[in-house]
Amino acid sequence: MQGMSERQYAAHVGLSRGAIQKAKTAERLVLYPDGSINAAESDVRRAETTDPSKTRKPPAPKLKPVPEAAVAAVGDTLREQGLAVPAVGGGTTFLQAKTANEVLKAQERRIRLQKLKGELIERARALSLVFRLAREVRDAWVNWPSRSSALMAAELGVEPAAMQKALEKHVRAHLDELAEVRPDFR
């Protein structure tokens, strides 16, 4: 066989075998003496004899625009995992987006499992516990000079009232410094 079969030529031009048979019957294909199709010459003849208005063009896929936030989230997820991140404006490939999606699903499952095991607590509860602990520590420090000043004054041989006043002054200054520290729970 010198040229292509009907099936091979149909695959070559992206048409059905039936369409190739119709073109063969209408003598729009160039055949070798053995009946096989001369692909190069048939392509030229088909281009000359085919009415462009009657050709079917596959519809262009309607793609929805992807929000920039979603693309940024994919990039962030890939970066966190140490994977390749597309260049800015370079576009994200389907494989990169799918990888990021699988990573996010795995992270979500891990967090859900940690909550079930009691390893994670809600943010509001954590803030409440930290606030309560800080208040208890502050109250303990505020009351410490009155409890300890008499004992320290006796050891040092100084006036208890003066010792208490000095301790309260320094403890308050230290607590004011600590009050400026704000925990960040992001």
SEVOKOL-260738 format. One line per field, with one value per atom (N, C-alpha, C): x, y, z. Coordinates in Angstrom, 1 decimal, decimal comma, m for minus. Each point is the difference from the previous one (the first is absolute). Example, Ala and Ser with C-alpha at 12.3 -4.5 7.8 and 13.67 -1.06 7.14 Angstrom:
2
c1	(13,2/m0,9/0,9/m0,4/0,9/m0,8)
c2	(m5,7/1,2/1,2/1,1/1,1/1,1)
c3	(7,8/0,0/0,0/m0,7/0,0/0,8)
//
This chain:
186
c1	(0,9/m0,9/0,9/m0,2/0,9/m0,4/m1,3/m0,5/m0,7/m1,0/m0,7/m1,3/m0,5/m1,3/m1,0/m1,3/m1,0/0,0/0,2/0,1/1,2/1,1/1,3/m0,2/m0,6/m0,1/m1,1/m1,0/m1,0/0,6/0,9/0,7/1,0/0,6/0,9/m0,6/m1,2/m0,7/m1,0/m0,3/m0,9/m1,5/m0,3/m1,4/m0,4/m1,3/m0,4/0,3/m0,1/0,3/m1,1/m1,2/m1,2/0,3/0,5/0,3/1,1/1,0/1,0/m0,6/m0,9/m0,6/m0,8/m0,7/m0,8/1,0/1,1/1,0/0,6/0,1/0,6/m1,0/m1,3/m1,0/m0,2/0,2/m0,1/1,3/0,9/1,3/0,8/m0,1/0,8/1,3/0,2/1,3/0,8/1,3/0,9/0,4/m0,2/0,2/1,2/0,7/1,1/m0,7/0,7/m0,6/m0,5/0,6/m0,5/m1,2/m0,5/m1,2/0,3/1,2/0,4/0,0/0,0/m0,2/1,4/0,2/1,2/m0,3/0,5/m0,3/0,3/1,3/0,4/m0,8/m0,2/m0,8/m1,5/m0,5/m1,4/m0,3/1,0/m0,2/m0,1/0,8/m0,1/m1,3/m0,4/m1,3/m1,2/0,0/m1,1/0,0/1,1/0,0/m0,5/0,3/m0,5/m1,5/m0,5/m1,4/m1,0/0,4/m0,9/m0,5/m1,3/m0,6/0,3/0,7/0,3/m1,2/m1,1/m1,2/m0,7/0,3/m0,7/0,9/1,1/0,9/m0,4/0,0/m0,3/1,3/m0,2/1,1/m0,4/0,9/m0,4/m0,2/m1,0/m0,3/1,2/0,3/1,1/m0,5/0,7/m0,5/m0,2/m1,1/m0,3/0,6/1,1/0,7/m0,4/m0,2/m0,4/1,3/0,1/1,2/0,2/1,2/0,4/0,3/m0,6/0,3/1,5/0,6/1,4/0,3/m1,0/0,2/0,2/m0,8/0,2/1,3/0,5/1,3/1,1/m0,2/1,0/0,0/m1,2/m0,1/0,7/m0,1/0,7/1,5/0,4/1,5/0,5/m0,8/0,4/0,1/m1,0/0,0/1,2/0,3/1,1/1,3/0,1/1,2/0,2/m1,1/0,1/0,6/m0,4/0,5/1,3/0,6/1,3/0,0/m1,2/m0,2/0,2/0,1/0,2/m1,2/0,2/m1,1/0,1/m1,1/0,0/0,4/0,7/0,4/m1,2/0,2/m1,2/m0,4/m1,3/m0,5/0,2/0,8/0,3/m1,2/m0,9/m1,1/0,3/m1,0/0,1/m0,4/0,8/m0,4/m1,1/m0,7/m1,0/0,6/1,2/0,7/0,4/0,4/0,4/m1,2/m1,1/m1,3/m0,5/0,1/m0,5/0,9/1,3/0,9/m0,3/m0,2/m0,3/m1,3/m1,0/m1,3/0,2/0,8/0,2/0,8/0,9/0,8/m1,0/m0,9/m0,9/m1,0/m0,4/m0,9/0,7/1,2/0,8/0,2/0,3/0,2/m1,4/m1,1/m1,3/m0,3/0,3/m0,3/0,9/1,3/0,9/m0,5/m0,5/m0,5/m1,3/m0,9/m1,2/0,3/1,0/0,4/0,6/0,8/0,6/m1,0/m1,1/m1,1/m0,7/m0,2/m0,7/0,8/1,3/0,9/0,2/m0,5/0,1/1,4/0,7/1,3/m0,1/m1,2/m0,2/m1,3/0,1/m1,2/m0,4/m1,2/m0,5/0,8/0,1/0,8/m0,6/m1,4/m0,6/0,2/0,0/0,3/1,4/1,0/1,4/0,2/m0,6/0,1/m0,5/m1,2/m0,6/0,9/0,6/0,9/1,3/0,5/1,3/m0,4/m1,1/m0,4/m0,2/m0,7/m0,2/1,3/0,9/1,3/0,8/0,0/0,8/m0,6/m1,3/m0,6/0,4/0,0/0,4/1,4/0,9/1,4/0,2/m0,7/0,0/m0,4/m1,2/m0,5/1,0/0,6/1,0/1,2/0,4/1,2/m0,5/m1,2/m0,4/m0,1/m0,4/m0,1/1,3/1,0/1,3/0,7/0,1/0,8/m0,6/m1,3/m0,6/0,2/0,2/0,2/1,5/0,9/1,4/0,8/m0,5/0,8/0,4/m0,9/0,4/1,1/0,0/1,1/1,3/m0,1/1,3/0,5/m0,9/0,4/0,7/m0,5/0,6/1,4/0,2/1,3/1,0/m0,5/0,9/0,2/m0,9/0,0/m0,4/m1,1/m0,5/m1,4/m0,6/m1,4/m0,9/m1,0/m0,9/m0,9/m0,4/m0,9/0,8/1,2/0,9/0,3/0,3/0,2/m1,2/m1,2/m1,2/m0,2/0,2/m0,2/1,0/1,2/1,0/m0,3/m0,4/m0,3/m1,2/m1,1/m1,2/0,4/0,8/0,4/0,7/1,0/0,7/m0,9/m0,8/m0,9/m1,0/m0,6/m0,9/0,7/1,2/0,8/0,2/0,4/0,2/m1,3/m1,1/m1,3/m0,4/0,3/m0,3/0,8/1,2/0,8/m0,6/m0,4/m0,6/m1,4/m0,7/m1,3/0,2/1,1/0,3/0,1/0,3/0,2/m1,4/m0,3/m1,2/0,2/m0,7/0,2/m0,7/0,6/m0,6/m0,4/m1,3/m0,5/m0,5/0,7/m0,3/0,6)
c2	(m1,2/1,2/1,2/0,9/1,2/1,1/0,2/1,2/m0,4/0,8/m0,3/m0,6/m0,8/m0,5/1,1/m0,4/1,0/0,4/m1,0/0,3/0,8/m0,3/0,8/1,4/0,2/1,4/0,7/m0,6/0,6/0,5/m0,8/0,4/1,2/m0,1/1,0/1,4/0,1/1,2/0,4/m0,9/0,2/0,0/m0,9/m0,2/m1,4/m0,3/m1,3/m0,8/m1,3/m0,9/0,2/0,2/0,3/1,2/1,1/1,2/m0,2/m0,9/m0,3/m0,8/m1,0/m0,7/0,8/1,0/1,0/0,8/0,4/0,8/m0,9/m1,3/m0,9/m0,2/m0,1/m0,2/1,3/1,1/1,3/0,3/m0,9/0,2/1,2/0,3/1,1/m0,5/m1,3/m0,6/m0,5/0,0/m0,6/m1,3/m1,0/m1,4/m0,6/m0,9/m0,8/m1,1/m0,6/m1,1/m1,2/m0,2/m1,1/0,4/1,3/0,4/0,7/0,1/0,7/1,5/0,8/1,5/0,6/0,9/0,8/1,2/0,1/1,0/1,4/0,2/1,3/0,7/m0,8/0,6/0,1/m1,0/0,1/1,2/0,3/1,2/1,3/0,1/1,1/0,0/m1,1/0,0/0,2/m0,5/0,3/1,4/0,7/1,4/0,8/m0,4/0,7/m0,2/m1,2/m0,3/0,1/0,2/0,0/1,5/0,1/1,3/0,3/1,1/0,3/0,3/0,4/0,3/m1,3/m1,1/m1,2/m0,9/0,5/m0,8/0,2/m1,0/0,1/0,4/1,0/0,4/m0,4/m0,7/m0,3/1,3/0,0/1,2/0,2/1,3/0,3/m0,2/m0,7/m0,2/1,3/0,1/1,2/m0,1/0,8/m0,1/1,2/m0,2/1,1/0,6/1,3/0,6/m0,5/m0,3/m0,4/1,3/0,1/1,2/0,0/1,2/0,1/m0,5/0,1/m0,5/m1,5/m0,7/m1,5/m0,4/0,8/m0,3/0,3/1,0/0,4/m1,1/m0,5/m1,1/m1,2/m0,4/m1,1/0,2/1,2/0,3/m0,1/0,5/0,0/m1,5/m0,8/m1,4/m0,7/0,2/m0,7/0,5/1,3/0,5/m0,6/m0,1/m0,6/m1,4/m0,7/m1,4/m0,1/1,1/m0,1/m0,4/0,1/m0,3/1,2/m0,3/1,1/0,8/1,3/1,0/0,7/0,2/0,6/1,5/0,5/1,4/0,9/1,2/0,9/0,3/m0,2/0,1/m1,1/m1,0/m1,2/m1,0/0,1/m0,9/m1,3/m0,5/m1,3/m1,1/m1,1/m1,1/m0,8/m0,8/m0,9/m0,9/m0,5/m0,9/0,7/1,2/0,8/0,3/0,4/0,2/m1,2/m1,1/m1,3/m0,4/0,2/m0,3/0,8/1,3/0,9/m0,4/m0,4/m0,4/m1,3/m0,9/m1,2/0,3/0,9/0,4/0,7/0,9/0,6/m1,0/m0,9/m1,0/m0,9/m0,3/m0,7/0,8/1,3/0,9/0,1/0,1/0,1/m1,3/m1,1/m1,3/m0,1/0,4/0,0/0,8/1,3/0,9/m0,6/m0,6/m0,6/m1,1/m0,8/m1,2/0,5/1,1/0,6/0,5/0,6/0,5/m1,2/m1,1/m1,2/m0,6/0,1/m0,6/0,9/1,3/0,9/0,8/m0,1/0,6/1,5/0,4/1,4/0,5/1,3/0,6/1,2/0,5/1,1/1,3/0,9/1,2/0,8/0,2/0,8/m0,6/m1,3/m0,7/0,3/m0,1/0,2/1,4/1,0/1,4/0,2/m0,6/0,1/m0,6/m1,1/m0,7/0,8/0,6/0,8/1,3/0,6/1,2/m0,3/m1,1/m0,3/m0,3/m0,7/m0,3/1,2/0,9/1,3/0,8/0,1/0,7/m0,6/m1,3/m0,7/0,3/0,0/0,3/1,4/0,9/1,5/0,2/m0,7/0,2/m0,6/m1,1/m0,6/1,0/0,6/1,0/1,3/0,4/1,2/m0,2/m1,2/m0,4/m0,4/m0,3/m0,5/1,0/1,3/0,9/0,1/0,0/0,0/m1,2/m1,2/m1,3/m0,1/0,5/m0,3/1,2/1,2/1,1/m0,1/m0,4/m0,1/m1,0/m1,1/m1,0/0,5/0,7/0,5/1,2/0,8/1,1/m0,5/m1,1/m0,5/m0,6/m0,6/m0,6/1,1/1,1/1,1/1,1/m0,1/1,0/1,4/0,1/1,2/0,2/1,1/0,3/m0,8/m0,8/m0,8/0,8/1,2/0,8/0,5/0,4/0,5/m1,1/m1,2/m1,2/m0,3/0,0/m0,3/1,0/1,3/1,1/m0,2/m0,3/m0,1/m1,3/m1,1/m1,2/0,3/0,6/0,3/0,9/1,0/0,9/m0,8/m0,9/m0,8/m1,1/m0,6/m1,0/0,6/1,2/0,7/0,4/0,5/0,3/m1,2/m1,1/m1,2/m0,5/0,1/m0,4/0,9/1,3/0,9/m0,4/m0,4/m0,5/m1,2/m1,0/m1,2/0,2/1,1/0,3/0,4/0,5/0,4/m1,2/m1,1/m1,2/m0,5/m0,1/m0,5/m1,3/m1,1/m1,3/0,1/m0,7/0,0/m1,4/m0,2/m1,4/m0,2/0,5/m0,2/m1,3)
c3	(0,0/0,0/0,0/m1,0/m0,2/1,0/0,2/0,8/1,2/0,4/1,3/m0,3/1,0/m0,1/0,4/m0,2/0,3/1,5/0,9/1,4/0,3/m0,5/0,2/m0,4/m1,2/m0,6/0,9/0,4/0,9/1,2/0,6/1,3/m0,4/m1,1/m0,5/m0,1/m0,6/m0,2/1,1/0,9/1,1/m0,4/m0,9/m0,5/0,3/m0,2/0,1/m1,2/0,1/m1,1/m1,1/0,5/m0,9/m0,9/0,6/m0,7/m1,1/0,4/m1,0/m1,1/0,3/m1,1/m0,9/0,5/m0,8/m0,9/0,5/m0,7/m1,1/0,3/m1,0/m1,2/0,4/m1,0/m0,9/0,6/m0,7/m0,7/0,0/m0,7/0,5/1,3/0,6/0,6/m0,1/0,5/m1,2/0,2/m1,0/0,5/m0,9/0,4/m0,8/0,6/m0,7/m0,7/m1,0/m0,8/0,9/1,2/0,8/0,9/m0,2/0,7/1,3/0,4/1,3/m0,3/1,0/m0,1/0,0/m1,0/0,0/0,9/1,2/1,0/m0,4/m0,5/m0,3/m1,1/m1,1/m1,1/0,3/0,9/0,4/0,8/0,9/0,8/m0,8/m1,1/m0,9/m0,7/m0,6/m0,8/1,0/1,2/0,9/0,3/0,2/0,3/m1,1/m1,3/m1,1/m0,3/0,3/m0,4/1,2/1,2/1,1/0,3/0,1/0,3/1,5/0,3/1,4/0,8/m0,6/0,8/0,4/m0,6/0,4/0,9/0,4/0,8/1,5/0,8/1,4/0,8/0,7/0,9/1,4/0,7/1,4/0,8/0,8/0,8/1,0/0,1/0,9/1,4/0,9/1,3/0,8/0,7/0,7/1,4/0,1/1,3/0,8/1,3/0,9/0,5/0,1/0,6/1,4/0,4/1,3/0,8/1,2/0,8/0,4/0,0/0,4/1,4/0,9/1,3/0,0/m0,9/0,0/m0,6/m1,0/m0,5/1,0/0,8/1,0/1,1/0,3/1,0/m0,4/m1,3/m0,5/0,1/m0,4/0,1/1,5/0,9/1,4/0,5/m0,4/0,5/m0,6/m1,3/m0,6/0,7/0,2/0,7/1,4/0,8/1,3/0,0/m1,1/m0,1/m0,7/m0,4/m0,6/m1,5/m0,6/m1,4/m0,9/m1,3/m1,0/m0,1/0,0/m0,1/m1,3/m0,7/m1,3/0,1/m1,0/0,0/0,0/0,4/0,1/m1,5/m0,2/m1,3/m1,0/0,5/m0,8/0,0/0,9/0,0/0,7/0,6/0,8/m0,9/0,0/m0,8/0,8/m0,7/0,6/1,0/m0,3/0,9/1,3/m0,1/1,2/0,8/m0,6/0,7/0,7/m0,7/0,6/1,2/m0,2/1,1/1,2/m0,2/1,1/0,7/m0,8/0,5/0,9/m0,5/0,8/1,3/m0,1/1,2/1,0/m0,5/0,9/0,7/m0,8/0,5/1,1/m0,2/1,0/1,3/m0,2/1,2/0,7/m0,7/0,7/0,8/m0,6/0,7/1,2/m0,1/1,2/1,1/m0,3/1,0/0,6/m0,8/0,5/0,9/m0,3/0,8/1,3/0,0/1,2/0,9/m0,6/0,9/0,7/m0,8/0,6/1,1/m0,2/1,1/1,2/m0,2/1,1/0,0/m1,0/m0,1/m0,4/m0,6/m0,4/0,8/0,3/0,6/m0,8/0,3/m0,8/0,4/m0,9/0,2/1,1/0,1/1,0/1,4/0,1/1,3/0,4/m1,0/0,4/0,4/m0,7/0,5/1,4/0,3/1,3/1,1/m0,3/1,0/0,2/m1,1/0,1/0,8/m0,3/0,7/1,5/0,3/1,4/0,8/m0,7/0,6/0,3/m1,0/0,1/1,2/0,1/1,1/1,4/0,1/1,2/0,4/m1,0/0,2/0,5/m0,7/0,4/1,4/0,3/1,4/1,0/m0,3/0,9/0,2/m1,0/0,1/0,7/m0,2/0,7/1,5/0,4/1,4/0,7/m0,8/0,5/0,9/m0,3/0,9/1,4/0,1/1,4/0,8/m0,7/0,7/0,3/m0,8/0,2/0,6/m0,1/0,5/1,4/0,9/1,4/0,3/m0,7/0,2/m0,6/m1,1/m0,6/0,8/0,5/0,9/1,2/0,6/1,2/m0,3/m1,1/m0,4/m0,3/m0,6/m0,3/1,0/1,0/1,1/m0,4/m0,9/m0,4/0,4/m0,1/0,3/m0,9/0,6/m0,9/m0,9/0,4/m0,9/m1,2/0,3/m1,1/m1,0/0,6/m0,9/m0,9/0,6/m0,7/m1,1/0,3/m1,0/m1,2/0,3/m1,0/m0,9/0,6/m0,7/m0,9/0,5/m0,8/m1,2/0,2/m1,1/m1,1/0,4/m1,0/m0,7/0,8/m0,6/m0,9/0,3/m0,9/m1,3/0,1/m1,2/m0,9/0,6/m0,7/m0,7/0,7/m0,5/m1,2/0,1/m1,1/m1,2/0,1/m1,1/m0,6/0,8/m0,5/m0,7/0,4/m0,5/m1,5/m0,4/m1,4/m0,9/0,5/m0,8/m0,4/m1,3/m0,5/m0,7/0,4/m0,7/m1,3/m1,0/m1,4/m0,3/m0,1/m0,2/m1,4/m1,0/m1,4/m0,5)
//
